[in-house]
Amino acid sequence: MLDRIAGRPETWPPELVSSDLPVFKEEPPLDGQYESIVGRPETWPPGTFDQNPNHPPPTISALEPPSAALGDPSFTLHIKGGLFTPGSVIVWNGSDEPTTFVSWTEVTTQVNMATAEVAMAIPVAVRGANGLTGAPVMFDLQEPAGRESRRRR
């Protein structure tokens, strides 16, 4: 289903406003009107949401887990936040990582702990399909318990 709705959101039918389906609003409104598309994202026209240059960058509210110790097994990093799209890419310490889009509020990637050699704070960000990267959040790569710290700052 794909519906285009003009008007302010407060004038939309209640079933659309209360729906759990994502809604895209163009900002600023065109001629004082919002034009929105409601429906499953896979039905949206290409570039409707994720490649719009006016769309703000993704935001991160939490990393799960927020830290790991050297020598820990590899794991899936869950990034919680907002404004994620199917074209979002996780940026780990400045490098693009293979990214799985889970939802508009979660993306994931695999962290290979076999490549981790030095304890350090690692910046993690998400770049939207429109090229804008949100503010990074630090992932804490720690020394194993009981080892003297050689943390790189």
Order of alpha helices (4+ residues) and beta strands (2+ residues): beta-alpha-beta-beta-beta-beta-beta-beta-beta-beta-beta-beta-beta
